[in-house]
Amino acid sequence: MIALEPHWASLVVVAATLAYVVAAQPRRRVQADDTLAMLASVELRIEELRGTRTVRLPVPILIGRSPEATVVLADPQVSRLHARIDVWNGEVAVRDLQSRNGTWLNARPIDEPVPLRAGDELELGSTRVVFCGVGPLASPADVGAPQSADERNSAVRRQFSPQNLQ
């Protein structure tokens, strides 16, 4: 072992401790991501063998066979927790959760978070999930008032524009 002067040895210990503390910190989500997640819901059209259903849910959304998943699929080719839809870097994105058969976005496999656009198609096993868009969380007045994803996105932009936030 190399002998260091006590002054340098203590400096090395402090630097190593600081490096460990910084590296051990969990990644914190960006404030904008948290705000978007609180305000937005995602609309998905789920096409399974037994039929098609449309759901509107707040993010994050876990998709899989497990009862703990937000969207439960009865597809034996889907993992218990297969994929997650959440906000990353200010965009709604999907990522595979190390599933057995993988998650495919528009016929391409994904291995990191990929932003979603209206009309994007996810393949999870034999189930197809179509991302219809992002809208505000449903209020009681919105129930039964059908709107397209584009109309909802425009309404959210107007509602949270700088002029309306003053």
Secondary structure, DSSP 8 states (H G I E B T S, - for coil): -----HHHHHHHHHHHHHHHHHHHS-----HHHHHHHHHEEEEEEEEETTEEEEEEEES-EEEESSTTSSEE---TTS-TT-EEEEEETTEEEEEE-S-SS-EEETTEE-SS-EE--TT-EEEETTEEEEEEEEEE---TTTTT----HHHHHHHHHHHTSTTTT-
